[in-house]
Amino acid sequence: MKTAIASTDFAAIKAAGRDVVQQHIDGVWSLEQYLGFLNHDNGPGDFGLVSDPEHWAKMGVTTAPKLADHLDGACARNVEKSERY
């Protein structure tokens, strides 16, 4: 069941939990909106993702689900590398 949280209310979506975030990734957000969600509460000096869709398109990432998969893969590769050393 989908929730009635506004797609731009990033704080409410984050507070609602993983299932609600996944619902938005799977069918509500554009790539730009998902990047906005990921970067929305970054403070000064925090790492943020590039928000330019053309940057991501060069890597074949054109949708929110593709970005989620890309980031999951990058995380898995980094964990694997750290376990080797």
TAWOHU-V767708 format. One record per residue. N is the residue number from 1. RES is the residue in one letter. SS is DSSP state (@ for helix, = for strand, . for the rest). BURIAL is # if it has 16 or more other ideal C-beta (glycine too) atoms within 10 Angstrom, else .. Layout:
<<N	RES	SS	BURIAL> <N	RES	SS	BURIAL>>
//
This chain:
<<1	M	.	.> <2	K	.	.> <3	T	.	.> <4	A	.	.> <5	I	.	#> <6	A	.	.> <7	S	.	.> <8	T	.	.> <9	D	.	.> <10	F	@	#> <11	A	@	.> <12	A	@	.> <13	I	@	#> <14	K	@	.> <15	A	@	.> <16	A	@	.> <17	G	.	.> <18	R	@	.> <19	D	@	.> <20	V	@	#> <21	V	@	#> <22	Q	@	.> <23	Q	@	#> <24	H	@	#> <25	I	@	#> <26	D	@	.> <27	G	@	.> <28	V	.	#> <29	W	.	#> <30	S	.	.> <31	L	@	#> <32	E	@	.> <33	Q	@	#> <34	Y	@	#> <35	L	@	#> <36	G	@	#> <37	F	@	#> <38	L	@	#> <39	N	@	.> <40	H	.	.> <41	D	.	.> <42	N	.	.> <43	G	.	.> <44	P	.	.> <45	G	.	.> <46	D	.	.> <47	F	.	.> <48	G	.	.> <49	L	.	.> <50	V	.	.> <51	S	.	.> <52	D	.	.> <53	P	@	.> <54	E	@	.> <55	H	@	.> <56	W	@	#> <57	A	@	.> <58	K	.	.> <59	M	.	.> <60	G	.	.> <61	V	.	#> <62	T	.	.> <63	T	.	.> <64	A	@	#> <65	P	@	#> <66	K	@	#> <67	L	@	#> <68	A	@	#> <69	D	@	.> <70	H	@	.> <71	L	@	.> <72	D	@	.> <73	G	@	.> <74	A	@	.> <75	C	@	.> <76	A	@	.> <77	R	@	.> <78	N	@	.> <79	V	@	.> <80	E	@	.> <81	K	@	.> <82	S	@	.> <83	E	@	.> <84	R	@	.> <85	Y	.	.>>
//
